[in-house]
């Protein structure tokens, strides 16, 4: 038993190292504008320019930084993409303690090393919740290869997107709750929600399924982080943050990489009314202001879906227990209906891809994983860009692929795990 664990640990270490090395080789030279946005927010906060931390470009979210951020970038001779800071004030304050004293190049190097380890860790944690019909290293290897081959994983690593950490924390919260560690689970979800607000919705699913200790831990940890943020940054900056979130809620942002319902509706019914925002070089995106009825309907659809998921998972909890594949289904649907759904917002759901190998058998699962990755790969993006008959086909293909993944998870829930050896069909030991 000890020998088997040592061997598994060694193989897992090699997978993590290989994944990090591949990511570094592929993306270390890229500029990481998503990470840079947080860095610039820290510089502005440290300089006392708190009014410039958020873009404040109501009534439309244009995905352009504030005037102060653009002036800062021009002052340092920055060229290339520049994006706005859209995270809670707490992290601007934390960045202000570091950014003036550490070169961004050093922070980017650290992120290039840490983020792939977090992504591989996310996959490994999700794989630990699968029945032990297949070895953990095999499931982790397939999951890592799938993410690295897909745009959601590759773009997140290229940009050093904070969503990688958020997704890791969400999967960790699900895994720790399953392992009977409610305090750790609640704290992990609270930290995720303190970076991106949407993970807070999962706490309601915990309540619906009777996980009150996890929910209580989330509330306590989340409340503490919220009070800390207000204490450090003050309320006016939080009001600016909430205004920015409301602007995002009232805007449809459409790119080749936004996999959501709103962008598809915008291109289908309001194609001529979309406003193009010029990016760098040939890049660009479209925005459209949602009428009040649309904004209300979007929010209502999200809440109705959350309520439906809560009832569905509650029924499972009262029966044989919540199937782990219910979580990627929930994550996909909630992301699909969120106000802004970038491809990498599906990372936490996609971490559960290796479960398909267990439910569908090794061969069937591998075929399913490959089939799901292909439509959201770089070569598919290049192919779909040249098909003008369907507006924004890459985003349509990505959205439909995420829906197909959720549907496949639903179908696989009705299949018992396929065993390939004498190992019992139980979760990997925590």
PyMOL commands that set and color helices and strands:
alter all, ss='L'
color gray80, all
select helices_A, chain A and resi 2-27+33-46+50-52+67-75+89-98+104-128+136-149+151-159+163-178+182-195+197-208+212-233+235-249+261-269+271-273+292-318+325-336+343-360+362-374+378-384+393-412
alter helices_A, ss='H'
color red, helices_A
select strands_A, chain A and resi 251-254+275-278+284-289
alter strands_A, ss='S'
color yellow, strands_A
deselect
rebuild
show_as cartoon
